[in-house]
Amino acid sequence: MRFGIFSVVGHHPRELTRTVGEFYDQLLEHVQLADELGFESFRVSEHHFHEYGAIPSPPV
């Protein structure tokens, strides 16, 4: 059986004081940890037209 992770990866700039760069750094740390733990995949949701939507096109 293979397991993966699906993350909504919400970016809330008004509530959290982190830059978009810091957000991506944290996300990549989570992806690396998931890989080290043996997860098969790490998928993220897609958001558009809102500051919450820091990942407008996951396949890219």
Backbone torsions as a table, in degrees:
resi	resn	phi	psi	omega
1	MET	NA	138.6	178.2
2	ARG	-109.7	140.8	179.2
3	PHE	-121.2	143.5	176.8
4	GLY	-133.0	174.7	179.0
5	ILE	-120.1	136.4	172.2
6	PHE	-117.3	126.6	-177.2
7	SER	-124.6	137.3	176.3
8	VAL	-75.4	-21.4	178.3
9	VAL	41.7	59.3	179.9
10	GLY	-71.7	131.8	175.5
11	HIS	-110.6	114.5	-176.1
12	HIS	-118.3	80.4	-174.3
13	PRO	-63.3	-23.4	178.7
14	ARG	-77.7	-30.5	-178.7
15	GLU	-94.8	-33.5	-177.1
16	LEU	-112.2	131.5	-177.7
17	THR	-91.9	71.8	175.8
18	ARG	-134.8	150.0	178.3
19	THR	-81.7	169.0	176.5
20	VAL	-63.0	-37.4	177.0
21	GLY	-61.2	-43.1	177.3
22	GLU	-65.2	-37.9	177.2
23	PHE	-59.1	-48.2	179.4
24	TYR	-65.8	-37.2	176.3
25	ASP	-59.8	-45.0	179.1
26	GLN	-64.5	-41.5	179.9
27	LEU	-62.8	-43.8	179.0
28	LEU	-65.8	-32.6	174.4
29	GLU	-63.5	-40.7	178.4
30	HIS	-64.8	-41.6	178.8
31	VAL	-63.0	-44.4	180.0
32	GLN	-62.9	-42.5	178.5
33	LEU	-63.0	-43.4	178.5
34	ALA	-59.3	-41.2	178.1
35	ASP	-64.0	-45.1	179.7
36	GLU	-62.5	-32.0	179.6
37	LEU	-82.5	-4.1	174.5
38	GLY	94.5	12.3	177.3
39	PHE	-69.4	144.0	-177.1
40	GLU	-74.7	-34.4	-176.0
41	SER	-150.4	163.1	175.0
42	PHE	-139.9	108.7	-177.0
43	ARG	-110.9	148.4	-180.0
44	VAL	-124.0	153.5	178.7
45	SER	-78.9	167.7	-177.0
46	GLU	-116.9	131.0	-179.7
47	HIS	-132.3	143.7	-179.6
48	HIS	-131.5	154.7	166.6
49	PHE	60.8	31.4	178.6
50	HIS	-157.6	148.3	179.7
51	GLU	-60.9	-22.5	176.1
52	TYR	-65.1	-26.6	-174.5
53	GLY	-85.3	73.5	-179.1
54	ALA	-79.1	-11.1	179.7
55	ILE	-124.4	85.9	-175.8
56	PRO	-76.0	-19.9	-178.0
57	SER	-150.4	85.7	-175.5
58	PRO	-54.9	-39.1	-178.2
59	PRO	-62.5	-27.9	-179.1
60	VAL	-71.0	NA	NA
